[in-house]
């Protein structure tokens, strides 16, 4: 008997406020910087920005969780495990997953945990949860929700972060199905620590957050230019590894749901594989860069648009600060 872990449902939540490129072009023009080329390469047009007096990553995660449960016609009491994913959590403790459990009226014996694997976090969470569900007979459904407010911690002097980041959350429900050929298939990882000190949040480290000598700048994200060539090569390498191991080709894949950090890099990968650009959903133009949630926001787009049919193959990919990259193969 085979056990399939399917992506039953997906939902996106974003704040209501939209900020377009004009604001950021003018903002950096006043600093003597022209970022038009940067925004074009990254693929930015609009981004959603939260009301930081009222919204945080936990409130957004709760909204996304309620939304995906409604779409799946499920209640919180039918969820066996909850995983919250974020590199910008509102609290270190208690885990946000417990607060989500409370908000959705979860069952008393649910397994709850938080995860931070930077921008690759939601892929890691889905992969690890899928493997756990296969081996645990007591886990039928898992709710995974990634929520990021990277824009909140961006420096107003740094264009790649301040002009590129957006706020948003994405939730999925994994469900176990017996005797099914659909669901989670395989995954692969690539670690390269050469850039381990290039992207850091908070820049000063948590141990110094209470230090009165630390400025607001010190407490924001440190983002140094990172050579993306290795990340690009690792993308092709990881995907080819998955395809070879599972006797597939790129022609068999109907959607490549990638990190939305850089549209230019997505184009590079699409050209390397010589596949139709329609297979590479780009949603960073609308949402901005939403970190760990972004590959599944792209997945939600191909599902909601009807581009993806049951039984189609999907590859997810992202890379997180440090860096750790992961590719994952699913059959939807």
Residue pairs with C-beta under 8 A, 6 or more apart in sequence:
1 178
1 179
2 178
2 179
2 180
2 181
3 133
3 134
3 176
3 177
3 178
3 180
4 176
4 177
4 178
4 180
4 181
4 182
4 183
4 184
5 129
5 130
5 133
5 134
5 174
5 175
5 176
5 177
5 183
5 184
6 174
6 175
6 176
6 177
6 180
6 182
6 183
6 184
6 332
7 126
7 172
7 173
7 174
7 183
7 299
7 330
7 332
8 72
8 141
8 172
8 173
8 174
8 175
9 68
9 71
9 72
9 172
9 173
10 68
10 71
10 170
10 171
10 172
10 173
10 296
10 299
10 300
10 303
11 64
11 67
11 68
11 70
11 71
11 170
11 171
11 172
11 300
12 64
12 67
12 168
12 169
12 170
12 287
12 293
12 297
12 300
13 60
13 63
13 64
13 67
13 168
13 169
13 170
13 171
14 48
14 166
14 167
14 168
14 169
14 287
15 48
15 49
15 50
15 51
15 55
15 60
15 167
15 168
16 48
17 48
17 49
17 50
17 51
18 46
18 47
18 48
18 49
19 46
19 47
19 48
19 49
20 45
20 46
21 39
21 44
21 45
21 46
21 163
24 35
24 39
24 44
24 159
24 162
24 163
25 35
25 36
25 39
27 156
27 162
27 163
28 34
28 35
28 159
28 163
31 157
33 159
35 159
35 163
38 159
38 160
38 163
38 164
39 163
39 164
41 262
41 263
41 264
42 160
42 164
42 261
42 262
42 263
42 264
42 284
42 289
43 260
43 262
43 263
43 264
43 266
43 282
43 284
43 285
44 163
44 164
44 284
44 285
44 288
44 289
45 285
45 286
46 285
46 286
46 287
46 288
47 151
47 164
47 165
47 166
47 167
47 287
47 288
47 289
48 166
48 167
48 168
48 287
48 288
49 151
49 166
49 167
50 56
50 60
50 149
50 151
50 152
50 167
52 149
52 152
55 149
55 167
56 90
56 149
57 86
57 88
57 89
57 90
57 96
57 147
57 148
57 149
57 169
58 89
58 90
58 91
58 96
58 99
58 100
58 147
60 147
60 149
60 167
60 168
60 169
61 84
61 86
61 96
61 100
61 145
61 146
61 147
61 169
61 171
62 99
62 100
62 103
62 104
63 169
64 145
64 147
64 169
64 170
64 171
65 82
65 100
65 103
65 104
65 143
65 145
65 171
66 103
66 104
67 171
68 143
68 145
68 171
68 172
68 173
69 75
69 76
69 79
69 104
69 143
69 173
72 173
74 141
74 173
75 104
75 105
76 101
76 103
76 104
76 105
76 106
76 107
77 105
77 106
77 107
78 107
78 141
79 104
79 106
79 107
79 110
79 141
79 142
79 143
79 173
80 107
80 110
80 111
80 138
80 139
80 140
80 141
80 142
81 110
81 111
81 112
81 129
81 132
81 133
81 139
81 141
81 142
81 143
82 97
82 100
82 101
82 106
82 110
82 111
82 112
82 113
82 142
82 143
82 144
82 145
83 97
83 112
83 113
83 114
83 115
83 125
83 129
83 142
83 143
83 144
83 145
84 95
84 96
84 97
84 100
84 112
84 113
84 114
84 115
84 145
84 146
84 147
85 114
85 115
85 116
85 117
85 121
85 122
85 125
85 144
85 145
85 146
85 147
85 292
85 293
86 96
86 114
86 116
86 121
86 146
86 147
86 148
86 292
87 116
87 118
87 119
87 121
87 148
87 150
87 201
87 291
87 292
87 320
87 321
88 148
88 149
88 150
88 152
88 153
88 201
88 291
89 96
89 114
89 116
90 96
95 112
95 113
95 114
96 114
97 112
97 113
97 114
98 112
100 106
100 112
100 143
100 145
101 110
101 112
104 143
106 112
111 139
115 121
115 124
115 125
115 128
117 124
117 125
117 292
117 320
117 324
118 199
118 291
118 292
118 320
118 321
118 322
118 324
119 259
119 261
119 291
119 292
119 294
119 318
119 319
119 320
119 321
120 259
120 292
120 318
120 319
120 320
120 324
120 325
120 326
121 146
121 291
121 292
121 320
122 144
122 146
122 170
122 292
122 293
122 295
122 296
122 318
123 187
123 292
123 295
123 316
123 317
123 318
123 326
123 327
123 328
124 326
125 144
125 146
126 144
126 172
126 174
126 184
126 296
126 316
126 328
127 184
127 187
127 326
127 328
129 142
129 144
129 174
130 174
130 183
130 184
131 184
132 139
133 139
133 140
133 142
133 174
133 176
134 176
134 184
139 176
140 175
140 176
141 173
141 174
141 175
141 176
142 173
142 174
143 171
143 172
143 173
144 171
144 172
144 173
144 174
145 169
145 170
145 171
145 172
146 169
146 170
146 171
146 291
146 292
146 293
146 296
147 168
147 169
147 170
147 293
148 167
148 168
148 169
148 290
148 291
148 292
148 293
149 167
150 161
150 165
150 166
150 167
150 221
150 289
150 290
150 291
151 161
151 162
151 165
151 166
151 167
151 288
152 167
153 201
153 202
153 219
153 220
153 221
154 161
154 162
154 165
154 220
154 221
155 161
155 162
155 217
155 220
155 221
155 223
156 162
158 221
158 223
160 223
160 225
161 221
161 223
164 261
164 288
164 289
165 288
165 289
165 290
165 291
166 287
166 288
166 289
166 290
167 288
167 290
168 287
168 288
168 290
168 293
168 297
169 290
169 293
170 290
170 293
170 296
170 297
170 300
172 296
174 184
177 183
181 311
181 331
182 310
182 311
182 331
182 332
183 330
183 331
184 328
184 329
184 330
185 246
185 329
185 330
185 331
186 242
186 245
186 246
186 328
186 329
187 242
187 326
187 327
187 328
187 329
188 238
188 241
188 242
188 326
188 327
189 238
189 324
189 325
189 326
190 234
190 237
190 238
190 324
190 325
190 326
191 322
191 323
191 324
191 325
192 230
192 234
192 323
192 325
193 322
193 323
194 230
195 226
195 227
195 321
195 322
195 323
196 322
196 323
198 222
198 223
198 224
198 225
198 226
198 321
199 221
199 222
199 223
199 224
199 226
199 321
199 322
200 221
200 222
200 321
201 220
201 221
201 222
201 321
202 209
202 218
202 219
202 220
202 221
203 217
203 218
203 219
203 220
203 221
203 222
204 211
204 214
204 218
204 219
208 214
208 218
209 219
226 323
228 262
228 265
231 265
231 319
231 323
231 325
232 265
232 268
232 269
234 319
234 325
235 258
235 265
235 269
235 317
235 319
235 325
235 327
236 269
236 272
236 273
238 317
238 325
238 326
238 327
239 250
239 256
239 269
239 273
239 315
239 317
239 327
241 327
242 248
242 315
242 327
242 328
242 329
243 249
243 250
243 252
243 253
246 329
248 313
248 329
250 273
250 274
250 275
251 275
252 313
253 275
253 279
253 313
253 314
253 315
254 279
254 302
254 307
254 308
254 309
254 312
254 313
254 314
254 332
255 279
255 280
255 281
255 298
255 299
255 302
255 307
255 308
255 312
255 314
255 315
255 332
256 269
256 270
256 275
256 279
256 280
256 314
256 315
256 317
257 281
257 295
257 296
257 298
257 299
257 302
257 314
257 315
257 316
257 317
258 266
258 269
258 280
258 295
258 298
258 316
258 317
258 318
259 294
259 295
259 317
259 318
259 319
260 266
260 282
260 283
260 284
260 287
260 289
260 290
260 294
260 295
260 297
260 298
261 284
261 289
261 294
263 282
263 284
263 285
266 280
266 282
267 277
267 280
269 280
270 277
270 279
270 280
278 307
281 298
281 299
281 301
281 302
281 307
282 298
283 294
283 297
283 298
283 301
284 290
284 294
287 294
287 297
290 297
292 318
292 320
294 318
295 316
295 317
295 318
296 316
299 314
299 316
302 308
302 314
303 332
308 314
308 332
309 332
310 332
311 331
311 332
312 331
312 332
313 329
313 330
313 331
313 332
314 329
314 330
314 331
314 332
315 327
315 328
315 329
315 330
316 326
316 327
316 328
316 330
317 325
317 326
317 327
317 328
318 325
318 326
319 325
319 326
